[in-house]
Amino acid sequence: QVQLVESGGGLVQAGGSLRLSCAASGRTFRNYAMGWFRQAPEKEREFVAAITWAGNMRYYADSVKGRFIISRDNAKNTVYLQTNSLKSEDTAVYYCAARMGMGSPATWASTSTINYWGKGTLLTVSS
């Protein structure tokens, strides 16, 4: 029902910035919250950030708070993740996700609460 396609990944030096995009297509609904997860090699997929449909609430993982900014443009059916002050530990495949309802921060700690996933875009931070 909903398709998510990420873009904007690439290679960036430590301390740099990059903006990731996620374009949504198909039938979308007002109560869909959007988020970003990431997965490094041999590690579990972990939560990065989430945003409500209206953009009035945002959740961030402690590891990225103060450095990353999540936003969305509903007119373009697109959600963004602005990554700043990048560190080598940020290297991962970043996945866009859609969830029915925002819920609490704890609900985003589990990938099982996600309804739709994108295929991911690779962000590599060099040191």
N, C-alpha and C positions, 0 to 999 in steps of 0.2 A: 504494500500500500504506500510505503514511503521509501524512497531511495536517497541515499546520502553519498556524496562524492567529495572527497577531500582534495585539496591542492595547496601549493605554496611551499611544500617542503624543499629542503636542499641542504647545502653545506654552508655553514657560517662559523666564523671564528668566535672564540670565547669572548664574552662581553658584547657581542653583537645582537642584532634583533632580526626577527623574521615574522611575517604575518601569515598564518594558516587560514584557509577558507574551507567552508563546507557548504556545498550547494544541495538543497533539498528539492526533490521533485515528487510527483504523485500527489495524492490527497493528503494535505496537512491540516491539522486542527489547532485551534487556539490554545488548548490545554497541554500541548506538547512542550515540554522543557527540553533544552538542548544542552549537550555537554561534550567535553573532550576527555579522553583517556589516552594513556600512552603505555607502550610496552617495550622494554629494553630486552636485548638478547638474554635468554635463560632466566627471565624474571616474569612475574605475574603482571597482567594488565592492571594498571592503577589509575585511579581517578585524578584528574587535573583541575577541571573547572566545570561549572554548570551555570545556566541562566534560564530564567523564566521566559515564557512567551512574550510578555510585555517588557522584559528587560529591567524590571524594577528590583529584582533580587539576584544576587550572584553568590556562588559558593566557590571557594578555592582551596586546593590542597595546601597544607602548610609549606610544602617544599617549593611552591611557586608563588605564594602570596606576596604581593609587593613587586613582582617582576612580570607576571603575565596578566593580561586583561582579556576577558571574554566579552563579546558583544554580538548583537544580531541586527540584521536589517530585514524585517519581515516583508517589505515591499520587494526585496530581491530574493526572498526565501534562502537567506544565507546567514550563517553564523561564523564568527571570526575568533581566532585566538592570536592576539598580539603577544609575541614572546620577546622579552627584553632582558638585558644583562645575562645572556645565556651562559651556561656552564656546561662542561663536558658531561656531567651527570644528566643533563637534559636530553642527551642523545637517545632517540627512541622512535618507533613508529607511532604516530599520533592518529587516533581514531575519533571520528565524529560519532555522536550517539544521540538518539532521541528517546525520550521517556514520557509516558503518559502521566503528567503531573510532576511538579517540582519535588514534593516530598521534603524530607529533612536531609541535612548533610550526611547523616549516617546511611541513608538509603543509597547514596551515590558511591559508597565505599565498596559495594558489591556490583559486579558486572551482571549479575542475574536479574537486576531490576530494569535493564535496558530493553526496549522494544525493537529498536532498529540500530544497525551499525553500518558505518562506511567501511571501505576496504583499507583505509589508512594511507598516510603519507609520511615519508621518512624525513626526519630532521636530524642532521648530524652536526655536532658542535666540535670543532677542532681546537686543540690547545697548543 
